[in-house]
Amino acid sequence: MDLTVLLEPKLDLPRLAAVLDGMGHEGRMHTVRGWGLGRQAELFEATKGFKPLTLEHYVPSSVPALTEVIHHGRNTLPLFNNFQKRFCRPGDDADSADGAVLYGYNEGSTRGLTGPGYYVASEKDGVLVIDYRKTPKHKVVPTWPEIIPNSKKLGFLVYEGMVDYMHGISDHVSIGRAEKGGKMIDAYFVLVREDRPLAS
């Protein structure tokens, strides 16, 4: 489905959100894969305060703790555009100092070079903050890779010192921009949550 009419000449965010909500997962993925740097930058700025995010957007309360929820990503880099962010809700043995958080890491074709890029995510004023300066104290999902510092391998070029800020677009789609070393950079990405099948 061509959603250009909802994006040009002026963004119609409520209608865009409604159409994305009405699509299936594959339709949402096909749509966001057509959003390049200019479009993602425009959407990130336009969605400030539009659809406040909570941790529930990334890991619904119906999903048990220590169970991953996959968000498929599309970034604006010249290469390696497709990736996943995998989130989970910590168990009761998590470090209580972290407060209300999610744990996660990045899955993609570059993981062997950069490391998994673990992070701790929290909500602040309707924005999800993905903080790579913090990592889980221990591996929380058995199938996830081992935790290594984000300064190891080529992670120092990608993840070390980075923070992502996420805005909501629709019930499944959010958009982010990266901060590196305390400075916002022109690196954007969009995430699409893949709903887990209901337990039988």
Secondary structure, 3 states (H helix, E strand, C coil): CCCHHHCCCCCCHHHHHHHHHHCCHHHHHHHHCCCCHHHHHHHHHHCCCCCCCCHHHHCCCCCCCCCCEEEEEEECCCCCCEEEEEEECCCCCCCHHHCCCEEEEEECCCHHHHCCCCEEEEEECCEEEEECCCCCCCCCCCCCCCCCCCCCCCHHHHCCCEEEEEEECCCCEEEEEEEECCEEEEEEEEEEECCCCCCC
